[in-house]
Amino acid sequence: MARVEPIDLREKRFNYLPARFMWRGEQHRIRRVERVWSRPGRGARSPRTYFRVRCYNDKVFDIFQDVRLNAWYLER
């Protein structure tokens, strides 16, 4: 089962794509978004928009936005 941790999205590009976020006290600048997909809400779970991002340090993360809450998370 995937672990989900909250992140602080600090910047967006084009008012949609994530550009920079804080996670565990460290800033991550996104070099590019490699994939975008959506999952509909089911039951109590809100709809989510996922982004697979590659950062300037070459790390790859799957982050998502809880559409109902406008909250951002990292999924591991």
Gaussian input, Z-matrix of N, CA and C with variables (Angstrom, degrees):
# hf/3-21g

backbone

0 1
 N
 C     1     B1
 C     2     B2     1     A1
 N     3     B3     2     A2     1     D1
 C     4     B4     3     A3     2     D2
 C     5     B5     4     A4     3     D3
 N     6     B6     5     A5     4     D4
 C     7     B7     6     A6     5     D5
 C     8     B8     7     A7     6     D6
 N     9     B9     8     A8     7     D7
 C    10    B10     9     A9     8     D8
 C    11    B11    10    A10     9     D9
 N    12    B12    11    A11    10    D10
 C    13    B13    12    A12    11    D11
 C    14    B14    13    A13    12    D12
 N    15    B15    14    A14    13    D13
 C    16    B16    15    A15    14    D14
 C    17    B17    16    A16    15    D15
 N    18    B18    17    A17    16    D16
 C    19    B19    18    A18    17    D17
 C    20    B20    19    A19    18    D18
 N    21    B21    20    A20    19    D19
 C    22    B22    21    A21    20    D20
 C    23    B23    22    A22    21    D21
 N    24    B24    23    A23    22    D22
 C    25    B25    24    A24    23    D23
 C    26    B26    25    A25    24    D24
 N    27    B27    26    A26    25    D25
 C    28    B28    27    A27    26    D26
 C    29    B29    28    A28    27    D27
 N    30    B30    29    A29    28    D28
 C    31    B31    30    A30    29    D29
 C    32    B32    31    A31    30    D30
 N    33    B33    32    A32    31    D31
 C    34    B34    33    A33    32    D32
 C    35    B35    34    A34    33    D33
 N    36    B36    35    A35    34    D34
 C    37    B37    36    A36    35    D35
 C    38    B38    37    A37    36    D36
 N    39    B39    38    A38    37    D37
 C    40    B40    39    A39    38    D38
 C    41    B41    40    A40    39    D39
 N    42    B42    41    A41    40    D40
 C    43    B43    42    A42    41    D41
 C    44    B44    43    A43    42    D42
 N    45    B45    44    A44    43    D43
 C    46    B46    45    A45    44    D44
 C    47    B47    46    A46    45    D45
 N    48    B48    47    A47    46    D46
 C    49    B49    48    A48    47    D47
 C    50    B50    49    A49    48    D48
 N    51    B51    50    A50    49    D49
 C    52    B52    51    A51    50    D50
 C    53    B53    52    A52    51    D51
 N    54    B54    53    A53    52    D52
 C    55    B55    54    A54    53    D53
 C    56    B56    55    A55    54    D54
 N    57    B57    56    A56    55    D55
 C    58    B58    57    A57    56    D56
 C    59    B59    58    A58    57    D57
 N    60    B60    59    A59    58    D58
 C    61    B61    60    A60    59    D59
 C    62    B62    61    A61    60    D60
 N    63    B63    62    A62    61    D61
 C    64    B64    63    A63    62    D62
 C    65    B65    64    A64    63    D63
 N    66    B66    65    A65    64    D64
 C    67    B67    66    A66    65    D65
 C    68    B68    67    A67    66    D66
 N    69    B69    68    A68    67    D67
 C    70    B70    69    A69    68    D68
 C    71    B71    70    A70    69    D69
 N    72    B72    71    A71    70    D70
 C    73    B73    72    A72    71    D71
 C    74    B74    73    A73    72    D72
 N    75    B75    74    A74    73    D73
 C    76    B76    75    A75    74    D74
 C    77    B77    76    A76    75    D75
 N    78    B78    77    A77    76    D76
 C    79    B79    78    A78    77    D77
 C    80    B80    79    A79    78    D78
 N    81    B81    80    A80    79    D79
 C    82    B82    81    A81    80    D80
 C    83    B83    82    A82    81    D81
 N    84    B84    83    A83    82    D82
 C    85    B85    84    A84    83    D83
 C    86    B86    85    A85    84    D84
 N    87    B87    86    A86    85    D85
 C    88    B88    87    A87    86    D86
 C    89    B89    88    A88    87    D87
 N    90    B90    89    A89    88    D88
 C    91    B91    90    A90    89    D89
 C    92    B92    91    A91    90    D90
 N    93    B93    92    A92    91    D91
 C    94    B94    93    A93    92    D92
 C    95    B95    94    A94    93    D93
 N    96    B96    95    A95    94    D94
 C    97    B97    96    A96    95    D95
 C    98    B98    97    A97    96    D96
 N    99    B99    98    A98    97    D97
 C   100   B100    99    A99    98    D98
 C   101   B101   100   A100    99    D99
 N   102   B102   101   A101   100   D100
 C   103   B103   102   A102   101   D101
 C   104   B104   103   A103   102   D102
 N   105   B105   104   A104   103   D103
 C   106   B106   105   A105   104   D104
 C   107   B107   106   A106   105   D105
 N   108   B108   107   A107   106   D106
 C   109   B109   108   A108   107   D107
 C   110   B110   109   A109   108   D108
 N   111   B111   110   A110   109   D109
 C   112   B112   111   A111   110   D110
 C   113   B113   112   A112   111   D111
 N   114   B114   113   A113   112   D112
 C   115   B115   114   A114   113   D113
 C   116   B116   115   A115   114   D114
 N   117   B117   116   A116   115   D115
 C   118   B118   117   A117   116   D116
 C   119   B119   118   A118   117   D117
 N   120   B120   119   A119   118   D118
 C   121   B121   120   A120   119   D119
 C   122   B122   121   A121   120   D120
 N   123   B123   122   A122   121   D121
 C   124   B124   123   A123   122   D122
 C   125   B125   124   A124   123   D123
 N   126   B126   125   A125   124   D124
 C   127   B127   126   A126   125   D125
 C   128   B128   127   A127   126   D126
 N   129   B129   128   A128   127   D127
 C   130   B130   129   A129   128   D128
 C   131   B131   130   A130   129   D129
 N   132   B132   131   A131   130   D130
 C   133   B133   132   A132   131   D131
 C   134   B134   133   A133   132   D132
 N   135   B135   134   A134   133   D133
 C   136   B136   135   A135   134   D134
 C   137   B137   136   A136   135   D135
 N   138   B138   137   A137   136   D136
 C   139   B139   138   A138   137   D137
 C   140   B140   139   A139   138   D138
 N   141   B141   140   A140   139   D139
 C   142   B142   141   A141   140   D140
 C   143   B143   142   A142   141   D141
 N   144   B144   143   A143   142   D142
 C   145   B145   144   A144   143   D143
 C   146   B146   145   A145   144   D144
 N   147   B147   146   A146   145   D145
 C   148   B148   147   A147   146   D146
 C   149   B149   148   A148   147   D147
 N   150   B150   149   A149   148   D148
 C   151   B151   150   A150   149   D149
 C   152   B152   151   A151   150   D150
 N   153   B153   152   A152   151   D151
 C   154   B154   153   A153   152   D152
 C   155   B155   154   A154   153   D153
 N   156   B156   155   A155   154   D154
 C   157   B157   156   A156   155   D155
 C   158   B158   157   A157   156   D156
 N   159   B159   158   A158   157   D157
 C   160   B160   159   A159   158   D158
 C   161   B161   160   A160   159   D159
 N   162   B162   161   A161   160   D160
 C   163   B163   162   A162   161   D161
 C   164   B164   163   A163   162   D162
 N   165   B165   164   A164   163   D163
 C   166   B166   165   A165   164   D164
 C   167   B167   166   A166   165   D165
 N   168   B168   167   A167   166   D166
 C   169   B169   168   A168   167   D167
 C   170   B170   169   A169   168   D168
 N   171   B171   170   A170   169   D169
 C   172   B172   171   A171   170   D170
 C   173   B173   172   A172   171   D171
 N   174   B174   173   A173   172   D172
 C   175   B175   174   A174   173   D173
 C   176   B176   175   A175   174   D174
 N   177   B177   176   A176   175   D175
 C   178   B178   177   A177   176   D176
 C   179   B179   178   A178   177   D177
 N   180   B180   179   A179   178   D178
 C   181   B181   180   A180   179   D179
 C   182   B182   181   A181   180   D180
 N   183   B183   182   A182   181   D181
 C   184   B184   183   A183   182   D182
 C   185   B185   184   A184   183   D183
 N   186   B186   185   A185   184   D184
 C   187   B187   186   A186   185   D185
 C   188   B188   187   A187   186   D186
 N   189   B189   188   A188   187   D187
 C   190   B190   189   A189   188   D188
 C   191   B191   190   A190   189   D189
 N   192   B192   191   A191   190   D190
 C   193   B193   192   A192   191   D191
 C   194   B194   193   A193   192   D192
 N   195   B195   194   A194   193   D193
 C   196   B196   195   A195   194   D194
 C   197   B197   196   A196   195   D195
 N   198   B198   197   A197   196   D196
 C   199   B199   198   A198   197   D197
 C   200   B200   199   A199   198   D198
 N   201   B201   200   A200   199   D199
 C   202   B202   201   A201   200   D200
 C   203   B203   202   A202   201   D201
 N   204   B204   203   A203   202   D202
 C   205   B205   204   A204   203   D203
 C   206   B206   205   A205   204   D204
 N   207   B207   206   A206   205   D205
 C   208   B208   207   A207   206   D206
 C   209   B209   208   A208   207   D207
 N   210   B210   209   A209   208   D208
 C   211   B211   210   A210   209   D209
 C   212   B212   211   A211   210   D210
 N   213   B213   212   A212   211   D211
 C   214   B214   213   A213   212   D212
 C   215   B215   214   A214   213   D213
 N   216   B216   215   A215   214   D214
 C   217   B217   216   A216   215   D215
 C   218   B218   217   A217   216   D216
 N   219   B219   218   A218   217   D217
 C   220   B220   219   A219   218   D218
 C   221   B221   220   A220   219   D219
 N   222   B222   221   A221   220   D220
 C   223   B223   222   A222   221   D221
 C   224   B224   223   A223   222   D222
 N   225   B225   224   A224   223   D223
 C   226   B226   225   A225   224   D224
 C   227   B227   226   A226   225   D225

   B1=1.4504
   B2=1.5289
   B3=1.2931
   B4=1.4644
   B5=1.5274
   B6=1.3295
   B7=1.4644
   B8=1.5142
   B9=1.2982
   B10=1.4625
   B11=1.5191
   B12=1.3424
   B13=1.4645
   B14=1.5238
   B15=1.3250
   B16=1.4713
   B17=1.5237
   B18=1.3279
   B19=1.4604
   B20=1.5156
   B21=1.3021
   B22=1.4603
   B23=1.5215
   B24=1.3280
   B25=1.4563
   B26=1.5238
   B27=1.3185
   B28=1.4617
   B29=1.5184
   B30=1.3450
   B31=1.4638
   B32=1.5265
   B33=1.3529
   B34=1.4664
   B35=1.5144
   B36=1.3304
   B37=1.4622
   B38=1.5139
   B39=1.3148
   B40=1.4677
   B41=1.5316
   B42=1.3256
   B43=1.4625
   B44=1.5322
   B45=1.3327
   B46=1.4615
   B47=1.5335
   B48=1.3326
   B49=1.4601
   B50=1.5278
   B51=1.3283
   B52=1.4670
   B53=1.5245
   B54=1.3305
   B55=1.4676
   B56=1.5353
   B57=1.3369
   B58=1.4720
   B59=1.5240
   B60=1.3472
   B61=1.4627
   B62=1.5190
   B63=1.3239
   B64=1.4639
   B65=1.5171
   B66=1.3508
   B67=1.4515
   B68=1.5224
   B69=1.3096
   B70=1.4700
   B71=1.5221
   B72=1.3343
   B73=1.4556
   B74=1.5135
   B75=1.3332
   B76=1.4602
   B77=1.5288
   B78=1.3295
   B79=1.4587
   B80=1.5306
   B81=1.3258
   B82=1.4632
   B83=1.5280
   B84=1.3326
   B85=1.4703
   B86=1.5199
   B87=1.3132
   B88=1.4591
   B89=1.5201
   B90=1.3200
   B91=1.4614
   B92=1.5269
   B93=1.3472
   B94=1.4607
   B95=1.5312
   B96=1.3223
   B97=1.4593
   B98=1.5203
   B99=1.3219
   B100=1.4658
   B101=1.5191
   B102=1.3237
   B103=1.4647
   B104=1.5179
   B105=1.3267
   B106=1.4693
   B107=1.5267
   B108=1.3440
   B109=1.4570
   B110=1.5242
   B111=1.3284
   B112=1.4686
   B113=1.5164
   B114=1.3127
   B115=1.4673
   B116=1.5236
   B117=1.3183
   B118=1.4652
   B119=1.5230
   B120=1.3084
   B121=1.4557
   B122=1.5206
   B123=1.3136
   B124=1.4668
   B125=1.5114
   B126=1.2932
   B127=1.4606
   B128=1.5220
   B129=1.3284
   B130=1.4651
   B131=1.5281
   B132=1.3376
   B133=1.4633
   B134=1.5254
   B135=1.3143
   B136=1.4646
   B137=1.5273
   B138=1.3350
   B139=1.4672
   B140=1.5243
   B141=1.3403
   B142=1.4592
   B143=1.5258
   B144=1.3298
   B145=1.4543
   B146=1.5203
   B147=1.3345
   B148=1.4584
   B149=1.5195
   B150=1.3270
   B151=1.4622
   B152=1.5310
   B153=1.3106
   B154=1.4741
   B155=1.5137
   B156=1.3395
   B157=1.4619
   B158=1.5254
   B159=1.3165
   B160=1.4667
   B161=1.5229
   B162=1.3337
   B163=1.4576
   B164=1.5233
   B165=1.3234
   B166=1.4644
   B167=1.5277
   B168=1.3322
   B169=1.4702
   B170=1.5329
   B171=1.3253
   B172=1.4698
   B173=1.5227
   B174=1.3127
   B175=1.4603
   B176=1.5284
   B177=1.3379
   B178=1.4589
   B179=1.5260
   B180=1.3287
   B181=1.4606
   B182=1.5209
   B183=1.3271
   B184=1.4577
   B185=1.5208
   B186=1.3141
   B187=1.4620
   B188=1.5258
   B189=1.3314
   B190=1.4636
   B191=1.5113
   B192=1.3289
   B193=1.4621
   B194=1.5212
   B195=1.3252
   B196=1.4583
   B197=1.5217
   B198=1.3049
   B199=1.4649
   B200=1.5219
   B201=1.3198
   B202=1.4674
   B203=1.5277
   B204=1.3289
   B205=1.4674
   B206=1.5216
   B207=1.3428
   B208=1.4612
   B209=1.5380
   B210=1.3278
   B211=1.4598
   B212=1.5380
   B213=1.3368
   B214=1.4629
   B215=1.5205
   B216=1.3504
   B217=1.4548
   B218=1.5235
   B219=1.3260
   B220=1.4522
   B221=1.5173
   B222=1.3238
   B223=1.4634
   B224=1.5144
   B225=1.3217
   B226=1.4776
   B227=1.4910
   A1=109.64
   A2=116.11
   A3=121.56
   A4=110.66
   A5=114.56
   A6=120.96
   A7=108.62
   A8=116.10
   A9=122.40
   A10=108.09
   A11=115.73
   A12=121.20
   A13=109.01
   A14=117.82
   A15=119.42
   A16=111.63
   A17=115.58
   A18=122.28
   A19=108.06
   A20=115.69
   A21=122.15
   A22=107.67
   A23=116.35
   A24=119.97
   A25=107.96
   A26=117.51
   A27=122.35
   A28=113.83
   A29=117.01
   A30=119.07
   A31=109.38
   A32=114.68
   A33=121.42
   A34=109.09
   A35=115.22
   A36=121.80
   A37=107.30
   A38=115.42
   A39=121.80
   A40=111.98
   A41=116.63
   A42=123.69
   A43=112.48
   A44=117.69
   A45=120.78
   A46=112.55
   A47=116.88
   A48=121.22
   A49=111.47
   A50=118.03
   A51=119.25
   A52=110.74
   A53=116.28
   A54=121.28
   A55=112.52
   A56=116.74
   A57=120.14
   A58=108.01
   A59=115.82
   A60=119.47
   A61=110.68
   A62=115.11
   A63=122.98
   A64=107.84
   A65=114.84
   A66=121.07
   A67=108.13
   A68=115.42
   A69=122.23
   A70=112.01
   A71=116.16
   A72=121.69
   A73=115.41
   A74=117.54
   A75=121.20
   A76=109.71
   A77=115.51
   A78=120.60
   A79=110.25
   A80=116.00
   A81=122.31
   A82=108.21
   A83=116.03
   A84=121.66
   A85=108.05
   A86=116.22
   A87=121.88
   A88=109.99
   A89=115.17
   A90=121.28
   A91=110.32
   A92=115.81
   A93=118.34
   A94=110.49
   A95=114.43
   A96=122.09
   A97=106.28
   A98=116.74
   A99=120.95
   A100=113.13
   A101=116.70
   A102=119.79
   A103=109.10
   A104=116.37
   A105=122.72
   A106=107.36
   A107=116.84
   A108=120.18
   A109=108.90
   A110=115.53
   A111=121.71
   A112=110.20
   A113=114.44
   A114=121.61
   A115=107.13
   A116=116.44
   A117=118.91
   A118=110.94
   A119=115.32
   A120=119.70
   A121=110.39
   A122=115.73
   A123=121.71
   A124=108.33
   A125=116.28
   A126=119.49
   A127=110.48
   A128=115.96
   A129=120.63
   A130=112.52
   A131=117.64
   A132=120.08
   A133=111.09
   A134=115.68
   A135=122.40
   A136=110.44
   A137=117.51
   A138=119.95
   A139=109.89
   A140=115.70
   A141=121.18
   A142=110.09
   A143=114.95
   A144=121.65
   A145=107.17
   A146=115.91
   A147=122.82
   A148=111.20
   A149=114.86
   A150=122.62
   A151=107.76
   A152=117.07
   A153=120.19
   A154=105.75
   A155=116.52
   A156=121.39
   A157=110.86
   A158=115.26
   A159=122.47
   A160=106.55
   A161=115.38
   A162=121.02
   A163=110.79
   A164=115.65
   A165=120.30
   A166=112.77
   A167=117.55
   A168=120.45
   A169=111.29
   A170=116.87
   A171=126.62
   A172=113.81
   A173=118.91
   A174=121.69
   A175=109.06
   A176=115.53
   A177=121.69
   A178=108.19
   A179=116.41
   A180=122.33
   A181=109.64
   A182=115.86
   A183=121.88
   A184=106.19
   A185=115.41
   A186=120.25
   A187=107.25
   A188=115.74
   A189=118.12
   A190=111.10
   A191=112.76
   A192=121.23
   A193=107.85
   A194=116.53
   A195=121.64
   A196=105.11
   A197=116.74
   A198=121.54
   A199=111.54
   A200=117.68
   A201=120.47
   A202=112.76
   A203=116.31
   A204=120.68
   A205=113.32
   A206=117.29
   A207=122.57
   A208=110.54
   A209=115.14
   A210=122.76
   A211=107.75
   A212=116.78
   A213=122.54
   A214=110.23
   A215=114.76
   A216=121.98
   A217=110.57
   A218=115.08
   A219=122.33
   A220=106.77
   A221=117.00
   A222=121.77
   A223=109.00
   A224=116.32
   A225=121.44
   A226=110.86
   D1=138.82
   D2=-177.06
   D3=-73.37
   D4=144.83
   D5=173.05
   D6=-93.79
   D7=138.84
   D8=-179.60
   D9=-119.42
   D10=128.66
   D11=178.59
   D12=-127.83
   D13=139.24
   D14=177.74
   D15=-68.49
   D16=146.75
   D17=173.23
   D18=-127.95
   D19=162.35
   D20=176.45
   D21=-107.30
   D22=102.76
   D23=178.14
   D24=-73.09
   D25=119.94
   D26=-174.48
   D27=-99.81
   D28=-23.07
   D29=-174.94
   D30=-155.60
   D31=142.78
   D32=174.51
   D33=-121.55
   D34=155.70
   D35=171.27
   D36=-109.01
   D37=139.90
   D38=179.86
   D39=55.45
   D40=26.81
   D41=179.21
   D42=57.70
   D43=22.91
   D44=-178.47
   D45=-144.58
   D46=-51.35
   D47=-174.46
   D48=-81.67
   D49=134.05
   D50=177.05
   D51=-65.27
   D52=141.63
   D53=-178.91
   D54=-122.93
   D55=-28.41
   D56=-176.80
   D57=-159.37
   D58=137.40
   D59=178.30
   D60=-145.70
   D61=159.41
   D62=175.08
   D63=-108.19
   D64=134.22
   D65=176.94
   D66=-145.23
   D67=125.20
   D68=-178.74
   D69=53.08
   D70=40.09
   D71=176.18
   D72=78.80
   D73=4.33
   D74=-178.37
   D75=-117.52
   D76=136.11
   D77=178.58
   D78=-84.62
   D79=137.86
   D80=178.20
   D81=-125.13
   D82=119.11
   D83=176.17
   D84=-96.00
   D85=129.53
   D86=-175.55
   D87=-88.08
   D88=124.34
   D89=177.82
   D90=-80.72
   D91=-43.57
   D92=177.93
   D93=-157.38
   D94=153.97
   D95=172.73
   D96=-94.40
   D97=120.68
   D98=-175.43
   D99=-92.20
   D100=-24.16
   D101=-178.12
   D102=-159.68
   D103=146.51
   D104=175.40
   D105=-133.16
   D106=134.29
   D107=175.27
   D108=-151.95
   D109=163.85
   D110=-177.73
   D111=-123.55
   D112=151.16
   D113=172.26
   D114=-128.73
   D115=127.29
   D116=179.92
   D117=-69.83
   D118=157.54
   D119=176.02
   D120=-73.77
   D121=148.34
   D122=176.33
   D123=-136.32
   D124=129.37
   D125=-179.92
   D126=59.25
   D127=-122.43
   D128=-179.02
   D129=-84.99
   D130=-10.76
   D131=-177.60
   D132=-79.97
   D133=133.31
   D134=-179.69
   D135=-76.02
   D136=156.79
   D137=171.35
   D138=-61.83
   D139=149.10
   D140=-178.45
   D141=-129.98
   D142=145.38
   D143=169.89
   D144=-115.58
   D145=120.62
   D146=-176.30
   D147=-99.64
   D148=148.93
   D149=176.36
   D150=-136.34
   D151=122.64
   D152=169.48
   D153=-91.88
   D154=117.79
   D155=-173.12
   D156=-119.53
   D157=146.45
   D158=172.94
   D159=-113.02
   D160=124.75
   D161=-177.83
   D162=-91.61
   D163=169.93
   D164=179.83
   D165=-65.20
   D166=-22.13
   D167=175.36
   D168=-85.18
   D169=9.01
   D170=177.20
   D171=72.34
   D172=9.88
   D173=174.36
   D174=-80.07
   D175=145.69
   D176=179.58
   D177=-113.65
   D178=133.09
   D179=-179.24
   D180=-132.39
   D181=149.30
   D182=166.63
   D183=-103.08
   D184=116.48
   D185=176.70
   D186=-119.15
   D187=156.00
   D188=178.38
   D189=-144.27
   D190=157.91
   D191=176.62
   D192=-108.58
   D193=126.17
   D194=169.38
   D195=-75.51
   D196=110.32
   D197=-170.44
   D198=-64.36
   D199=-40.28
   D200=-178.68
   D201=-67.45
   D202=-42.05
   D203=-176.32
   D204=-91.44
   D205=-13.15
   D206=-171.95
   D207=54.30
   D208=42.17
   D209=178.59
   D210=-111.31
   D211=149.33
   D212=-176.19
   D213=-115.29
   D214=143.65
   D215=-177.09
   D216=-141.22
   D217=156.76
   D218=172.16
   D219=-108.93
   D220=133.41
   D221=179.89
   D222=-110.96
   D223=128.37
   D224=-178.70
   D225=-118.55

